[in-house]
Amino acid sequence: MTDGKALATLGSSLKRIRAERNWTLEDLARESGLSTGMLSQMERGAGNPSFKTLYRLANALRVPLGYFLVGVDRPDKVVKRHERLSLGHLPGSGKKTKNKGLVYELLTPDLNGALELLWIEYGPGATTAPTPFSHQGEECGVIVEGTLEVYVGDEIHTLETGDSVYIQSATPHWFRNPASKPAKMVWAITPPSF
C-alpha cells in the first residue's frame, strides 16, 4: 500500500467513526485536543499524522489504535524482522534513540485477528506513567532481556529476564524500565488494543 493510499484509508476511517458518533470536527477537536484544521486535513487524506496524534484520536474516540491501521495490507502469515510494522513510540517516552524511548513493533501480520503480538523495547528510564493503559481484554508478556517494573492498580511487580506477567487489561497499568540497559519483551494482547 502506498503512503497516499494509507493516508486516504486513515482519513476515511476517521471520518466514518466520527460520523457514527454524530460528532462534528469541533466535537472531535475538543475531545482530542487537536485542531479542527488538522482533523479536516487528515479526513481528506492530507498531512501525515504522528503516532502521538493517532494515539490521542484513538483515546478520544475510544477505539483501539489499530482501528486506524486496519487498511494496511499484510496478507503474509510470516513477518520477517525487517518487515515488522512499527507502531512508533508512545507519548511520554522522550526522544527515541537507540538506548532510550519506547519501541513497539507488530509481530502479527496485522491487527485484524483476535490476538495482537508485539515486540517492545523500553530504553533506560523509559516509562508510560504519564499515560497509563486501561482497555478491555487481557494481556501477557515475557521479559526477553533486562528489567521492567509493571504497575497494575496499586501493585508493583519487578520482572527480570525470563519472568512473565498476566494482566486483566481493564485495571489501569503502566510500565517503567528502572535499569541502565534496555528492556526487551514479547507481549500478547487480546483483543487487539493498539
N, C-alpha and C positions, 0 to 999 in steps of 0.2 A: 504494500500500500504506500503510495507516495505521501509526502508531507502534506500537500494540498488536499488530498482526499481524506487523510486522517483528520485534518483541521475541520473540513466540511462535515465529516461524520460527528466529530465532537460538537460542532455548532448545532447540528440538527438534534442531537441527543439532549443538549442543554435546553434548546427551545421547546422540545417535546415535553420534558419533565416540568418545565416552568408552566407550560400551558395546562398540563394535567392538574397542577395545583391552583390554577386560576390566578397566578401571580403576574404582576406587571414587572417590567425591568426594574422599576423603582423598588418594588417589594423585595426582589432578589438582591438588589444593591444594598438595601437596608439590612437584610439578614446576613449577607456575606461580608459586608464592609468593603465591597468592590464598587467601582464607579459604574454608572449606567452606560457610559461610553465604552468602557472596556467590555462589559457584558454584551452590548449590542454588536461590537466587532467580533466577539467570539461566536455569537449566534450566526453571523454571516460567514464564518469560516476564515475570518481575517485575524491577524495578530497571532501570537504564539505564546499561550499562557504557560506560566511556570508551574512546577509541581505544587508550590505553595498555593497558587491561585486555584488549582484544581482541588486541592485539599480543603480550602475554605469553601468552595462551591459545594463539595460533597457534604461537608458538615452542615451548611445552611439548608441544603435540600434533603438532608437526612437519607442519603443514599451511599452505598459503598463507593469508594474512589474508582474502583474497577468499572463502575457504570459508564464512565467516560471513555474507557478503553475497550469496550465490548466490540467495537467495529474494527479493531486491529486483527488482521487475518494472520493466524498462526495455526495452520492445519496439521503441522507435523506432530507426531507423538513424542519425538525426541527433541530435546532442547540442548544444543551444544553450549558449552560455557561461554563462548564468544557471541552467541545468539540470544542470550538472556535479555528479556525486556527489562530495562532499568526503570524502576519507579522513583528514581531520584533520591533526594534526602528530605527529611521532614522538617517542618518549621521548628525552630529552637535548637537545631543541631549545630549551628555555627557554620563557618566556612568549611566546605567539603574539600579535604585534601587526602593524601594517601593515608595519613595516620589520625585524622580527626573527622568527625561528622558521622552521619548515618547513611548507610548504603542499603537499598532494598532492590533485589533482583528477583524476577519471577522465574521459578523453576518449572512450573507447569506451563504448557504451551500458551494458555490464555486464561481468562477469568470466567469462562462460560460453564465450567463444571461445578460440582458440589464441593470441591476441595481446592484450596489455594496453598501452594507450597512456595516458600520464599527462602532465598539466601540473604542473610542480613549481616552487616558488619557495623559495629559501633566503635568509633575511634576512642582513644583515651579521653575520659571525661565526658563523652557524648551522652546525652540524656533526652528523654521525651517527657520529662517532668512538666514543662510548660503546657503540654497538650496531652493529658492522659487519654488513653483509649477506653472506649466503652461502646459495645455493639452487641448485637445478638450473636449467639453461636458459642463455639468453644475453640480452643487452640492449644497446641502443644508444641514445645520447642526443645531442641537439644543443643548444648553448647559444644561446638566442634573445637574451639580454641579460645582460651582466655577466661575472663571472669565477667559475670554480669549480675547486677543486682536487679531483682524483679520485685516490684511493689504491687501488691494485689490487695485492694481495700486498705486495711490497717496493717497488713502483714508485709514483712520484708524477707526475701529469700536471696541468699548469695549462692550463685551457681558457678561451678568450675568446669573445666573440660570434662565432657562425658556425662554431666548432670543434665536432667531434663525437668520440665515443669508443665503442668496441665492447668489451664485457666478457664473458668466459666467467663466468657468474654463480656457479659453484661456488668460484671464487677469492674469498676474503674481500675485500670492498671497502667503502669509505666515502667520504664527501664533506664538503667544507668550503668555505664562502664566505669568502675572506680579505679581501674588499673592504669598502668602507664603503657600497656600494649593493647592493640585492637582485640575486640571480642568478635568471634565469628560463630554464626549459628544457622541451623536449618529450622524453619518454623512452619507449622501447618495450621491453617485456619479454615473452619467450616461454619457457615457458608462463607465464600469469599467476601472480604470486607474492604479490600483496597479499591 
